[in-house]
Amino acid sequence: MPTVSTTMGDLLASVKTLLQAQTVVGGDLYGIRQVKRGILPNNVQFPLITIIPEDEQVLDIRGRCATIRRDISVYAFVKGRSRADTLKLQVYADKIMETLRGDRQLLNGSSDPTVYHVELSEIDYDDDRSGSEMTASYLSEEMLPSRLTDATLNDNPTIGTIANEIHTTLNGLKSTTLSGVSQILRENWGNVANRRLPAITVEAAGQTNLPHEAGREQIDCSFIIDIYSKVASASDATLVSHLALLEPVKTALQSNASWNANCFDSQMQSISFNSVVDSSEVLYQTEIRYATRSRHVTS
């Protein structure tokens, strides 16, 4: 098992703890009134820091051990636009960067490192100078689950058939690891009439035919699996619960190589984290891009 591992949810918690520790009297971030995760609620206490997940990517796989890069954005906000506020913001932003740069392990409760490297972007300021942003990219490891394979493969599976297999597998987890999900749907979120949250959607995104090999074409199919949760009060707990849904979905996708003998390979491509406006409500959205490879017999 890799000893340097985390999840996006745990990473945000570790960074929050790291920054929060500097807001005490005598700390580098003393004066910050709140450190939170997720988008800002309607009523906030300035100055504050908020941490947002951006994306997660597999950089390399060796055996079952994957190298993962997770990007997060760290924002600082002050209340006004006066010169004093601008100078205060610059101080906070610099101290945030120094704090993040100073801890490249983010030890967990057992004193084990959860990451082994961090890269920081430049600090960007918004136009009115009341906010700053920087990106922190953390590297860690992840042990991939064992993969289900089939001794024989079906020829000529359609992209719809594979999408149905993915949907059926995820829907089967509603009584266990995805018990908190209200809907798992085989369609685009924009086409759903009766929406209940949290929800997961499975959508076939595209298909590419590859060159012939021994009389057969290889077909690459791409899919988008979206997870939606209602932001509501924008409390930390909302984002924490939303991110927790990602892990069992990842495990299900990474565990299945053939999807009932329809594919000879499948891979997670990328994960991105967003907030979207849906019917005047703000939702957290996690988008997983997933790819499969099948064979097609040609005459």
ZIFEN-V863211 format. One record per pair of residues at least 6 apart in sequence whose ideal C-beta (glycine too) atoms are under 6 Angstrom apart, sorted by sequence separation. I is the first residue (numbers start at 0). J is the second residue. D is the distance in whole Angstrom. If there is no record, write none. Layout:
i;j;d
I;J;D
I;J;D
This chain:
i;j;d
21;27;5
22;28;5
106;112;6
107;113;5
231;237;6
21;28;4
59;66;4
77;84;5
124;131;5
184;191;6
230;237;6
274;281;6
275;282;5
57;65;5
58;66;4
104;112;4
105;113;5
208;216;5
209;217;4
22;31;5
105;114;5
122;131;5
123;132;5
256;265;5
274;283;6
275;284;5
58;68;5
77;87;6
208;218;6
33;44;5
77;88;5
122;133;5
273;284;5
32;44;4
56;68;5
188;200;5
207;219;5
103;116;6
120;133;5
170;183;5
182;195;5
228;241;4
272;285;6
33;47;4
34;48;5
35;49;5
36;50;5
55;69;5
103;117;5
120;134;4
169;183;5
181;195;4
206;220;5
19;34;5
31;46;5
32;47;6
181;196;6
187;202;5
252;267;6
271;286;5
18;34;5
54;70;5
75;91;5
119;135;6
181;197;6
182;198;4
183;199;5
184;200;5
185;201;5
205;221;5
31;48;6
53;70;4
75;92;5
180;197;5
181;198;6
204;221;4
270;287;5
53;71;6
117;135;6
118;136;4
204;222;6
226;244;5
15;34;5
52;71;6
53;72;6
166;185;4
180;199;6
203;222;6
204;223;5
269;288;5
117;137;5
268;288;4
15;36;6
50;71;6
51;72;5
202;223;5
73;95;6
116;138;4
267;289;6
268;290;5
50;73;5
96;119;6
114;137;4
115;138;6
201;224;5
266;290;5
11;36;5
49;74;5
114;139;5
200;225;5
265;291;4
48;75;5
199;226;5
264;292;4
47;76;6
198;227;5
262;291;4
18;48;6
92;122;5
46;77;5
196;227;6
197;228;4
262;293;5
45;77;6
196;228;6
261;293;6
45;78;4
196;229;5
15;50;6
166;201;4
14;50;6
99;135;5
165;201;5
252;289;6
11;50;5
92;131;4
162;201;6
245;285;5
162;203;4
241;283;5
85;128;5
88;131;6
7;52;5
158;203;5
80;127;5
7;55;6
158;206;5
80;129;6
230;281;4
77;129;6
229;282;6
230;283;6
76;130;5
227;282;5
228;283;5
75;131;5
227;284;6
74;132;5
10;69;6
161;220;6
225;284;6
226;285;4
72;132;6
73;133;5
225;286;5
7;69;6
72;134;5
158;220;5
1;64;6
224;287;4
70;134;6
71;135;5
28;94;6
70;136;5
27;94;4
222;289;5
68;136;6
69;137;5
221;290;5
68;138;6
177;247;6
176;247;4
220;291;5
67;139;5
219;292;5
67;141;5
217;292;6
218;293;5
64;140;6
65;141;5
21;98;6
218;295;5
64;142;6
65;143;6
63;142;6
215;294;5
216;295;4
63;143;5
215;296;6
216;297;6
169;251;6
168;251;6
17;102;6
13;105;4
164;258;4
164;259;5
161;258;5
161;261;5
160;261;6
156;261;4
144;250;6
147;254;6
153;260;5
5;113;4
147;255;5
148;256;5
149;257;5
152;260;5
153;261;5
3;112;5
144;253;5
148;257;5
143;253;5
144;254;5
146;256;4
149;260;4
152;263;6
3;115;5
161;291;6
5;139;5
4;139;5
3;139;5
4;140;5
3;140;5
4;141;6
156;293;5
1;140;3
155;295;5
1;142;5
0;142;5
154;296;5
40;232;6
40;233;4
38;233;5
37;233;6
36;235;5
35;235;6
37;238;4
36;238;5
56;269;5
55;270;4
54;271;5
52;272;4
8;242;4
7;242;5
8;243;6
38;274;5
6;246;6
